[in-house]
Amino acid sequence: MPLPTEPVRDAGRDAVTRLRLNLAQRIADLLQRDPGRLEQAVEVGLIRREWLERPGEEPLSTSTPVEVVERMLERQVEKRPSLLPALGLTAIQVLSAGSSDDGAEGVPTRLAVAFTDLEGFTRYTAREGDEAASQLLADHHRTIGPIVRGRGGRTVNRLGDGLLLPFPEPEAAVLACLELVANPPQPLRVRAGIHLGEIVVSMDDVIGHVVNVAARVAESAKGGEVLVTGDVKTAVGPPRGFVFGPARRRTFKGLGESVPVSRVRSL
């Protein structure tokens, strides 16, 4: 008498799932033995930190091959600015063309958007001068690059001391911003605001109401604070490594609506 098809199929799926999880855990354990290479792989987007924490249960990476190459080049240029002329305009043009050919440009995409800036930067510039302010920003940008890429995000715009940072996951945006405020360019402090929703992505910008909300939330933060909207708090679910404060509704100029906002702090 033949065995029922469905139980056999379920048993096969279970066996494959266990094998996949076991293999993912073994790979994660192997990677952990070489912290240097592992950190490089995370920074350029080959591996997500979330996958390392839950091997086999999370996507290994959300980056395309072209994005990984771009991040590798960015990382090398950050360490060796003199490398940029050696790359040549042609190499940069090829990478830019490749990243815009994936069909995603102009399509609404659900992302977490973070805005950050430096509290007191204008006063610092007036007091210390343009050269000191430029050096402070350069040091700050060298610090933020690996942190943002390590969480799967990217730097889309640099507006003076402000940064526009989209992330594929809201938890990644929160963790990155907490790390950014913990590593400020002394003597200034970083502040950040995060919102979540659909935005239109282009090669060098992100557009949408979500961006405006994130900017207003960041403006309302104090130095050393990370503020998130209720949409971010709900999407993250039970947080790991940080806690949300109570939500308070705030009304921001130009938005025409009140927004629940919570402070986030690391444990």
ABEGO torsion letter per residue (X at the ends): XBBBAAAAAAAAAAAAAAAAAAAAAAAAAAAAABAAAAAAAAAAGABBAAAAABBGABBABABBAAAAAAAAAAAAAAABAAAAAAAEAAAAAAAAAAAAAAGABGBBBBBBBBBBBBBGAAAAAAAAEAAAAAAAAAAAAAAAAAAAAAAGBBBABBBEABBBBBBABAAAAAAAAAAAAABBBOABBBBBBBBBEBBBBBAABBBEAAAAAAAAAAAABBBGBBBBBAAAAAAAEBBBGBBBBBBBBBBBBGAGBBBBBBBBBBX
